[in-house]
Amino acid sequence: MNKVDSRGSANQLGLYSDDLIPKFFRLTELIHSLDSKIFVQLVHVRKTKEEAIWGNTPIAPSPISKGKVREMTLDDIKRVKEDFVKASIRAERAGFDGIELHGAHGYLIAQFLSPATNKRNDKYKDGTVFVEELIEEVKAKVNMPLGIRVSVTEFDEEGLKPEMVAEIAKRLEAKGLDYIHISAGRDGPLYSSMPFYGKRVSFLEEAKVVRKNIKIPMFLVGSIIDLEDALKALSVADVAVLGRQLLADPMWLEKVKRGMTFRPCIRCNQSCRGLVYREVRCDVNPELGWEGSKLERGEGEVTVVGAGVMGLEASRILALRGFKVKLYEKGKRIGGQFLLFKDPWKVKEFGRLIDYYERELKRLNVEVILNREVECEHCIKAFPEEVIEVPKVEGKKVLIDSNLYPYQDYAFELSKSNEVYITERSLRELEMSRKYFLISKYNEIGVRVVNSEVNADVIIRDFRRNQPTIGESIRKGYLIGVNYRKEVL
């Protein structure tokens, strides 16, 4: 919303100039042609990396954040409100149907609202005043629905809690706010995008507290994956909001309406995170970001060997292209390395993806042949070169010093008959909430996370810059299916 200090990442869209309006109009025009509506979410991210905001100093209501940050002056507050208003005017001119102010997740509006981050001594010590003024000023300039996203909990004693948010919502409703969007979290490690360790429909109980206090529509986000989750959210809220699930399958709504199978989000929080310098991607959906690509038609029979996710995805794409596909698997079940998982939460959530492939391949008439090991010259071999299995160790002191996901998972099995330690650096590549929950689960089973070397009987040490991942395997399968040319073989 400005080109001074509001951006959070290098790939973030902005409404900070009139020159951008025509490009946004192309987007809204397309959405409207499909008989749908589109709102824009306006955000000032507050503290961020200086290079993301063109070398300027980050600002905040109070300078309590780690790193370089400057407390906002009254002139800063006036300027930021004006920036929101100007961006709102551009949004209306660009054809958007509504505006959502992002006041959650520790962003600048949220920092005004939260007692954990607002330590001011002027009238804006009551951070709701800032938002009330902002609503009044935006409403005075644009004639369209205006909502706000708010964290219903910030997961600590000093931060926002449901009762506080209920009172804030009531005050903002009185100022003309049209809806409130319930989310959660501040700076982590816990926030709205809960990993597979968290419950589905994450903040239902907290949302009930706010619901009692307001009459305006309420939106609710947080691990809504299937229709059952959505209906559960709608028992409290007026709108069920899907985020990551629409990355996994953008056609979710249409498929649910028709009773079709859809590709589930497994809440791994990997490729859809860490977006400061790259575009959003999804481990289970290799087509995300490339939706305009068209599959070339094919015909004839194709044999695929290996029913892990690489072979499953290759078979899916080949069938969609028109080939008659036979998929061979030497084991008694499809799933490949998914069948090796030992983390019970991962087994449950990730297993939904294999269920999807099973149903989808059946729909596409792919012939799946199990318990058959085949040798073939002109076939697609869709399996990894390396399979990391559970080390066979009993009654030992084991140290895992590896960033490889299988070893982090196998700690659950190894702990049953061994004294297991894992280094903190082994977990550094995990998204922060997933890491937080995993350490918690480790504590429950007696696996100790350490910051230094342990005198162990067995040391598993293996660090790789580019390690095998679910996303990589599915992407390879997708490309195998897309690029296959029968005449080449």
C-alpha positions in Angstrom: 0.0 0.0 0.0 3.1 2.2 -0.1 6.5 2.0 -1.5 8.2 3.1 1.7 7.8 0.5 4.5 4.7 -1.6 4.1 6.0 -4.5 2.0 6.7 -7.9 3.5 8.4 -9.7 0.6 9.9 -9.0 -2.8 7.1 -10.8 -4.6 4.2 -9.0 -2.9 1.7 -7.2 -5.0 1.0 -3.6 -4.2 -1.6 -0.8 -4.7 0.9 2.0 -4.0 0.6 3.7 -7.4 -2.1 4.7 -9.9 0.1 3.1 -12.6 -0.8 -0.3 -11.1 -4.6 0.1 -11.4 -4.9 -1.1 -15.1 -3.1 -4.3 -14.2 -5.3 -5.0 -11.3 -8.3 -4.2 -13.5 -7.3 -7.1 -15.7 -7.5 -9.4 -12.7 -10.9 -8.2 -11.5 -12.3 -8.2 -15.0 -11.4 -11.9 -15.4 -12.9 -12.8 -12.0 -16.1 -10.9 -12.8 -16.4 -12.6 -16.2 -16.5 -15.9 -14.3 -19.5 -14.6 -12.2 -17.5 -14.3 -9.0 -16.4 -11.6 -6.6 -12.9 -10.5 -5.5 -11.8 -8.6 -2.4 -8.3 -7.2 -1.9 -6.4 -7.5 1.4 -4.4 -4.4 2.3 -1.5 -4.9 4.7 1.3 -2.9 6.3 3.6 -5.6 7.5 5.5 -3.4 10.0 8.9 -4.8 10.9 10.5 -6.7 8.1 13.8 -7.1 6.3 15.1 -3.7 5.2 15.9 -4.9 1.7 12.2 -5.9 1.3 11.2 -2.2 1.9 13.8 -0.6 -0.4 16.4 -0.1 2.3 14.1 2.0 4.6 13.9 1.6 8.4 11.0 -0.6 9.6 8.4 1.1 11.8 6.1 -0.1 14.5 3.7 1.4 17.2 6.4 0.6 19.8 10.1 -0.4 19.2 9.9 -3.7 21.0 10.7 -6.0 18.1 14.0 -7.6 17.7 16.3 -5.9 15.2 16.2 -2.4 13.8 12.8 -0.7 14.1 11.6 2.8 14.8 8.7 3.9 16.9 6.0 5.6 14.8 5.5 9.3 15.3 2.1 11.0 15.0 3.2 12.0 11.4 3.9 8.4 10.6 0.5 7.3 11.9 -1.2 10.0 9.7 0.9 9.0 6.7 0.1 5.2 7.1 -3.6 5.9 7.4 -3.5 8.1 4.3 -1.6 5.2 2.5 -4.4 2.8 3.4 -7.1 5.3 2.1 -5.2 5.9 -1.2 -4.8 2.1 -1.7 -8.5 1.7 -1.0 -9.4 4.3 -3.6 -7.2 2.5 -6.1 -8.8 -0.8 -5.2 -12.3 0.6 -5.9 -11.1 2.0 -9.3 -9.5 -1.3 -10.2 -12.8 -3.0 -9.8 -12.4 -4.9 -6.5 -15.7 -5.7 -4.8 -14.5 -5.2 -1.2 -11.5 -4.5 1.0 -10.0 -6.4 3.9 -7.6 -4.7 6.3 -5.0 -7.2 7.6 -5.0 -6.7 11.3 -3.7 -10.1 12.3 -0.4 -12.0 12.5 1.7 -9.3 14.1 1.4 -6.9 11.2 1.2 -3.2 11.9 -2.5 -2.9 12.6 -2.2 -6.0 14.8 0.7 -4.4 16.7 -1.6 -1.5 17.6 -4.3 -3.8 18.8 -2.1 -6.2 20.8 -1.1 -5.2 24.4 2.0 -7.3 23.8 3.3 -5.0 21.2 1.6 -1.6 21.9 3.5 0.2 24.7 2.6 3.8 23.6 1.8 6.6 26.0 -0.4 8.7 23.8 -4.1 8.2 22.7 -3.0 5.3 20.4 -2.1 3.2 23.5 -5.7 2.1 22.9 -4.8 0.6 19.6 -8.5 0.2 18.6 -8.6 4.0 18.2 -6.1 3.7 15.3 -8.4 1.2 13.6 -11.6 3.1 14.3 -10.0 6.2 12.7 -8.8 4.1 9.8 -12.3 2.6 9.2 -13.9 6.1 9.3 -11.3 7.5 6.8 -11.6 4.6 4.4 -15.4 4.6 4.5 -15.4 8.3 3.8 -13.6 7.8 0.5 -14.9 4.4 -0.9 -18.3 2.8 -1.2 -17.7 -0.9 -0.8 -17.6 -3.5 1.9 -14.8 -3.2 4.4 -13.7 -5.9 6.7 -10.7 -6.7 8.9 -8.7 -9.8 9.7 -7.8 -10.2 13.4 -6.0 -12.7 15.5 -8.4 -14.2 18.0 -5.5 -15.4 20.1 -1.8 -14.7 20.0 -0.9 -17.8 22.1 0.7 -16.0 25.1 -0.3 -14.2 28.3 0.6 -10.7 27.1 -1.1 -10.9 23.7 -4.7 -10.8 22.4 -7.2 -13.2 23.7 -10.8 -14.1 22.5 -12.5 -11.9 25.1 -10.3 -8.9 24.1 -11.0 -9.4 20.4 -14.8 -9.7 21.1 -14.7 -6.2 22.6 -12.5 -4.8 19.8 -14.9 -6.3 17.2 -17.9 -4.7 19.0 -16.3 -1.3 18.8 -15.3 -1.7 15.2 -18.8 -2.8 14.3 -20.1 0.4 15.8 -17.8 2.3 13.4 -19.3 0.7 10.4 -17.1 -2.3 9.9 -18.9 -4.8 7.5 -17.3 -8.1 8.6 -14.6 -9.6 10.8 -12.2 -12.4 9.6 -11.0 -14.5 12.5 -7.4 -15.8 12.3 -4.7 -16.3 15.0 -1.1 -15.8 15.9 1.5 -13.0 16.1 5.1 -13.7 15.3 5.0 -17.4 15.9 5.8 -20.1 16.4 2.0 -20.6 16.5 -0.3 -19.0 14.0 -3.3 -19.6 11.7 -1.6 -22.1 9.3 -1.4 -25.0 11.8 0.7 -28.0 10.7 -0.6 -31.5 10.7 -0.1 -31.8 14.4 -2.9 -29.2 15.0 -6.6 -29.9 15.1 -8.8 -29.3 12.1 -10.8 -26.1 12.2 -8.2 -24.7 14.5 -9.9 -21.8 16.3 -13.5 -22.8 16.5 -13.9 -22.4 20.2 -12.1 -19.0 20.3 -14.4 -17.8 17.4 -17.5 -18.6 19.5 -16.5 -16.0 22.0 -16.4 -13.3 19.4 -19.6 -14.5 17.7 -21.6 -13.8 20.8 -20.6 -10.1 20.8 -21.3 -9.0 17.2 -24.0 -9.0 14.6 -21.9 -8.4 11.5 -20.8 -11.4 9.4 -17.8 -13.4 10.7 -15.3 -15.3 8.6 -13.3 -18.1 10.0 -10.0 -19.6 8.8 -7.7 -22.4 10.1 -7.1 -25.9 8.7 -10.4 -26.2 6.8 -9.7 -29.1 4.5 -12.8 -31.0 3.6 -16.6 -30.4 3.6 -17.0 -31.7 7.1 -14.5 -29.1 8.3 -16.3 -26.3 6.4 -19.6 -27.2 7.8 -18.1 -27.3 11.3 -16.8 -23.7 10.7 -20.2 -22.6 9.4 -21.8 -23.8 12.6 -20.2 -20.7 14.2 -19.2 -18.4 11.4 -21.0 -17.0 8.3 -18.1 -17.8 5.9 -15.6 -20.7 6.0 -12.2 -19.5 4.6 -9.9 -21.8 2.8 -6.2 -20.9 2.3 -3.7 -23.7 1.8 -6.4 -26.2 0.7 -7.0 -24.0 -2.4 -3.3 -24.1 -3.2 -3.5 -27.9 -3.1 -6.6 -28.0 -5.2 -8.0 -24.7 -6.7 -11.1 -26.6 -7.9 -12.0 -27.7 -4.3 -15.4 -26.0 -4.2 -16.6 -27.2 -7.5 -15.4 -30.8 -6.8 -17.1 -30.8 -3.4 -20.4 -29.6 -4.9 -20.2 -32.4 -7.4 -19.1 -35.0 -4.9 -15.8 -35.5 -6.6 -12.5 -36.4 -5.0 -10.1 -33.5 -4.5 -6.4 -33.3 -3.7 -6.0 -32.6 0.0 -3.7 -30.2 1.7 -1.5 -32.3 4.1 -0.6 -29.2 6.1 3.2 -29.9 5.7 3.9 -26.1 5.7 6.9 -26.4 3.4 6.6 -25.0 -0.1 3.8 -22.6 0.8 6.1 -20.9 3.4 9.3 -18.8 3.3 8.1 -16.6 0.5 10.2 -13.5 0.9 12.2 -14.1 -2.3 10.1 -16.6 -4.2 6.6 -17.5 -5.4 4.2 -19.7 -3.5 4.3 -23.4 -4.3 2.6 -26.5 -3.0 4.3 -29.8 -2.3 1.2 -31.8 -3.4 0.2 -29.7 -6.3 2.9 -29.3 -8.9 0.6 -27.3 -11.2 0.3 -24.4 -8.8 1.6 -21.3 -10.6 1.5 -23.1 -14.0 -2.3 -23.5 -14.3 -2.3 -22.1 -17.9 -0.3 -25.0 -19.2 -2.2 -27.4 -21.4 -1.6 -31.2 -21.6 -0.8 -32.6 -25.0 -3.1 -35.4 -26.0 -1.7 -38.9 -26.3 -2.8 -42.4 -27.1 -1.8 -46.0 -26.6 -0.7 -48.0 -23.7 1.9 -46.9 -21.1 3.5 -48.9 -18.3 4.6 -47.2 -15.1 6.6 -49.0 -12.5 6.5 -47.8 -8.9 3.4 -46.7 -7.0 5.0 -44.1 -4.7 3.8 -40.5 -5.2 6.1 -40.1 -8.2 4.5 -43.0 -10.0 1.0 -42.1 -8.8 1.3 -38.5 -10.2 2.9 -39.7 -13.5 0.0 -42.2 -13.9 -2.6 -39.5 -13.2 -1.1 -37.1 -15.8 -0.7 -39.8 -18.4 -4.3 -40.9 -18.0 -5.5 -37.3 -18.2 -3.6 -37.0 -21.5 -5.5 -40.0 -22.9 -3.1 -42.9 -22.4 -4.2 -46.3 -21.2 -2.0 -46.7 -18.1 -0.9 -49.7 -16.2 0.8 -49.1 -12.9 2.9 -51.8 -11.3 3.9 -52.0 -7.7 6.0 -54.7 -6.1 4.5 -54.2 -2.7 1.0 -55.0 -1.5 -0.1 -51.4 -1.2 0.4 -48.1 -3.1 2.2 -45.3 -1.3 5.9 -46.0 -1.6 7.9 -44.3 1.1 4.7 -43.0 2.6 4.3 -46.5 4.1 7.5 -46.0 6.0 6.3 -43.0 8.1 6.4 -43.5 11.8 5.2 -40.2 13.1 1.5 -41.0 13.9 0.3 -37.5 13.0 2.1 -37.6 9.7 0.8 -41.1 9.0 -2.8 -39.9 9.4 -2.6 -36.6 7.5 -0.3 -37.6 4.7 -2.2 -40.8 4.2 -5.1 -38.7 2.9 -3.0 -37.9 -0.1 -2.5 -41.6 -1.0 -6.3 -42.1 -0.5 -6.8 -39.3 -3.1 -4.5 -40.9 -5.6 -6.3 -44.3 -5.1 -9.7 -42.8 -5.8 -8.4 -40.5 -8.7 -6.6 -43.3 -10.5 -9.7 -45.5 -10.3 -11.8 -42.6 -11.7 -9.3 -42.3 -14.6 -9.3 -46.1 -15.3 -5.7 -46.6 -14.4 -5.0 -50.3 -13.9 -3.1 -50.8 -10.7 -1.3 -54.1 -10.4 0.1 -54.9 -6.9 2.5 -57.5 -5.7 4.2 -57.6 -9.1 7.9 -56.8 -9.7 8.5 -56.2 -13.4 11.5 -55.8 -15.7 10.7 -53.8 -18.8 12.7 -51.9 -21.4 10.1 -49.5 -22.7 8.4 -48.4 -19.5 8.5 -45.5 -17.1 10.4 -46.2 -14.0 9.0 -43.8 -11.5 10.7 -44.5 -8.2 13.5 -42.8 -6.3 17.1 -43.8 -6.6 17.5 -43.9 -2.8 15.2 -45.1 0.0 16.2 -44.2 3.5 14.9 -46.9 5.9 14.6 -47.1 9.7 18.0 -48.1 11.1 17.9 -51.4 12.9 19.1 -50.5 16.4 18.1 -51.6 19.8 19.2 -50.8 23.3 21.6 -48.0 22.2 22.1 -44.3 22.7 21.4 -42.8 19.3 22.2 -39.3 18.0 20.4 -38.0 14.9 22.3 -35.1 13.4 20.7 -34.8 10.0 18.3 -32.5 8.2 16.8 -35.4 6.3 13.0 -35.7 7.0 13.0 -39.5 7.2 15.4 -39.5 10.2 13.3 -36.9 12.0 10.3 -39.2 11.4 12.1 -42.4 12.4 13.0 -40.9 15.8 9.4 -42.0 16.8 10.3 -45.6 16.0 13.8 -45.6 17.3 12.7 -44.1 20.7 10.7 -47.3 21.4 13.9 -49.3 22.1 16.7 -46.7 22.3 17.7 -43.6 24.1 17.4 -41.0 21.3 18.8 -37.5 20.8 18.4 -35.2 17.9 20.3 -32.0 17.3 18.5 -28.7 17.0 20.2 -27.9 13.7 18.6 -31.0 12.3 15.2 -29.2 12.5 16.2 -25.8 11.2 14.7 -26.3 7.8 11.2 -27.0 9.2 8.6 -24.2 9.2 8.5 -22.7 12.7 5.1 -24.1 13.9 5.8 -27.6 12.6 9.2 -27.5 14.4 7.5 -26.3 17.6 4.9 -29.1 17.6 7.5 -31.7 16.6 9.7 -30.8 19.5 6.7 -31.0 21.7 5.9 -34.5 20.4 9.5 -35.5 20.9 9.3 -34.5 24.5 6.3 -36.7 25.0 8.1 -39.8 23.8 11.4 -39.0 25.4 13.4 -37.9 22.4 15.7 -35.1 23.5 16.6 -32.1 21.3 20.2 -31.0 22.0 22.4 -28.1 20.9 25.7 -29.9 21.2 27.3 -33.2 20.5 26.3 -36.3 22.5 28.5 -39.3 23.3 26.3 -41.8 21.5 26.7 -45.4 20.4 25.1 -44.7 17.0 25.4 -41.4 15.2 23.3 -40.7 12.2 24.9 -37.7 10.4 23.8 -36.7 7.0 23.2 -33.1 5.9 22.2 -32.2 2.3 21.6 -29.0 0.6 18.9 -30.5 -1.7 17.3 -33.4 0.1 14.6 -35.6 -1.3 11.1 -34.2 -0.5 7.5 -35.1 -1.2 7.1 -32.1 -3.4 10.2 -33.0 -5.4 8.9 -36.5 -6.0 5.4 -35.4 -7.1 6.9 -32.7 -9.3 9.1 -35.3 -11.0 6.1 -37.5 -11.5 4.2 -34.6 -13.0 7.0 -33.8 -15.4 7.4 -37.4 -16.4 3.7 -37.5 -17.3 3.7 -34.2 -19.1 6.9 -34.8 -21.2 6.3 -38.5 -22.1 6.4 -39.1 -25.8 5.6 -42.7 -26.9 7.3 -42.5 -30.2 10.6 -41.7 -28.4 10.5 -45.1 -26.8 
